Amino acid sequence: MTAKPKIGLALGSGASRGLAHIGVLKTLDRYGIKPDYIAGCSIGALVGALYLCDIDLDLLIKLAKNMKADIWMDPAVSKKGILAGKKAEEFIKILTRNKNIEELGKPICIVATDLTNSKRHVFTQSPLWRAVRASISIPGIFCPVEMDDMILVDGGVIERVPAALAKEMGADIVIAVDVGKGPSNIKPRNLFEIIMQSIETMENTIVENKLEDDYIIINPVIKNINPLDFTRVDLCIEEGEKSASEAMPRINEAIEKYYDSSIYKGEVL
């Protein structure tokens, strides 16, 4: 019997559009595709962490629909960000049941950006809340997470879709979900939106050179949604489900190729 391929799932940043990750997970689950590894960045880190905490996806959808902006809103005293992020920390602690990364049933790597050296920092052992809090720390909006001489901000600054990391974790097949490049005619109306759209413009340029052809890329197309608008949950999830369903032939083809290659190499159990 040929060994099953290890599936890696890379969930990228994209603020409110990242709710599409839930739809992608629902579709993969429906087709019996269970990721062996998850690499998450920003909203992708949050969704991936909650998924591995065994929170039912339908419950996750209800949580998303009932999420209010004031959950995150705690003005900072520090000059390092508009929001202190303490309320976000407490909210994430509750959702993740204060678990550590190493307590989860499957491996997850969470990406942040270290401003002291402009490099990627990957959390593999840490309280989940701390790793996720660092990964969602949008520069200028949330105060960064400072630990071990590092200053950590949103992982999307350096790697919007951590597909290469999923490969490094040991995945034979990498499914990369990029929710960040939706066409948009939204004009920023305030400082929050200016910061978000500026960062997204930068990330769009970076990611084009990062995703390789051998990854299965899922691109939910979510038009004209403000990155900070969490009121259109159904649309985001539907687009995630739709784009994942459209990708299933490519996923099945990759699995079949893996089996064919393994048989050819004599890699059987």
ChimeraX attribute file (.defattr): number of C-alpha atoms within 10 A of each C-alpha:
attribute: neighborCount
match mode: 1-to-1
recipient: residues
	/A:1	8
	/A:2	13
	/A:3	12
	/A:4	13
	/A:5	16
	/A:6	18
	/A:7	22
	/A:8	29
	/A:9	28
	/A:10	34
	/A:11	33
	/A:12	30
	/A:13	32
	/A:14	27
	/A:15	21
	/A:16	21
	/A:17	31
	/A:18	30
	/A:19	28
	/A:20	33
	/A:21	30
	/A:22	26
	/A:23	27
	/A:24	25
	/A:25	23
	/A:26	21
	/A:27	19
	/A:28	19
	/A:29	13
	/A:30	11
	/A:31	11
	/A:32	9
	/A:33	15
	/A:34	14
	/A:35	20
	/A:36	19
	/A:37	23
	/A:38	30
	/A:39	30
	/A:40	35
	/A:41	34
	/A:42	33
	/A:43	27
	/A:44	36
	/A:45	31
	/A:46	26
	/A:47	25
	/A:48	27
	/A:49	28
	/A:50	19
	/A:51	17
	/A:52	18
	/A:53	19
	/A:54	11
	/A:55	14
	/A:56	13
	/A:57	17
	/A:58	12
	/A:59	10
	/A:60	17
	/A:61	17
	/A:62	12
	/A:63	12
	/A:64	18
	/A:65	14
	/A:66	12
	/A:67	13
	/A:68	12
	/A:69	11
	/A:70	9
	/A:71	12
	/A:72	18
	/A:73	16
	/A:74	15
	/A:75	16
	/A:76	16
	/A:77	11
	/A:78	10
	/A:79	10
	/A:80	14
	/A:81	18
	/A:82	19
	/A:83	23
	/A:84	23
	/A:85	25
	/A:86	17
	/A:87	16
	/A:88	21
	/A:89	18
	/A:90	16
	/A:91	15
	/A:92	20
	/A:93	18
	/A:94	11
	/A:95	18
	/A:96	23
	/A:97	13
	/A:98	14
	/A:99	17
	/A:100	16
	/A:101	25
	/A:102	14
	/A:103	14
	/A:104	14
	/A:105	11
	/A:106	13
	/A:107	19
	/A:108	28
	/A:109	25
	/A:110	30
	/A:111	35
	/A:112	32
	/A:113	26
	/A:114	24
	/A:115	15
	/A:116	10
	/A:117	10
	/A:118	12
	/A:119	15
	/A:120	19
	/A:121	22
	/A:122	20
	/A:123	20
	/A:124	16
	/A:125	15
	/A:126	15
	/A:127	17
	/A:128	31
	/A:129	25
	/A:130	18
	/A:131	29
	/A:132	32
	/A:133	29
	/A:134	33
	/A:135	32
	/A:136	29
	/A:137	27
	/A:138	25
	/A:139	18
	/A:140	17
	/A:141	21
	/A:142	26
	/A:143	26
	/A:144	27
	/A:145	21
	/A:146	12
	/A:147	10
	/A:148	5
	/A:149	8
	/A:150	15
	/A:151	18
	/A:152	29
	/A:153	29
	/A:154	28
	/A:155	33
	/A:156	32
	/A:157	27
	/A:158	22
	/A:159	25
	/A:160	30
	/A:161	33
	/A:162	30
	/A:163	30
	/A:164	19
	/A:165	23
	/A:166	28
	/A:167	22
	/A:168	11
	/A:169	18
	/A:170	14
	/A:171	21
	/A:172	17
	/A:173	21
	/A:174	26
	/A:175	25
	/A:176	24
	/A:177	30
	/A:178	28
	/A:179	29
	/A:180	26
	/A:181	19
	/A:182	17
	/A:183	11
	/A:184	11
	/A:185	10
	/A:186	13
	/A:187	11
	/A:188	14
	/A:189	8
	/A:190	8
	/A:191	11
	/A:192	15
	/A:193	17
	/A:194	13
	/A:195	15
	/A:196	20
	/A:197	16
	/A:198	11
	/A:199	15
	/A:200	21
	/A:201	12
	/A:202	13
	/A:203	21
	/A:204	14
	/A:205	11
	/A:206	17
	/A:207	18
	/A:208	9
	/A:209	8
	/A:210	14
	/A:211	18
	/A:212	12
	/A:213	7
	/A:214	10
	/A:215	19
	/A:216	20
	/A:217	22
	/A:218	23
	/A:219	20
	/A:220	27
	/A:221	19
	/A:222	21
	/A:223	15
	/A:224	12
	/A:225	19
	/A:226	20
	/A:227	18
	/A:228	14
	/A:229	12
	/A:230	20
	/A:231	17
	/A:232	15
	/A:233	20
	/A:234	15
	/A:235	17
	/A:236	26
	/A:237	24
	/A:238	18
	/A:239	23
	/A:240	30
	/A:241	22
	/A:242	19
	/A:243	21
	/A:244	26
	/A:245	20
	/A:246	12
	/A:247	18
	/A:248	17
	/A:249	11
	/A:250	14
	/A:251	22
	/A:252	12
	/A:253	11
	/A:254	19
	/A:255	18
	/A:256	13
	/A:257	12
	/A:258	19
	/A:259	19
	/A:260	13
	/A:261	12
	/A:262	16
	/A:263	14
	/A:264	10
	/A:265	9
	/A:266	10
	/A:267	12
	/A:268	12
	/A:269	7
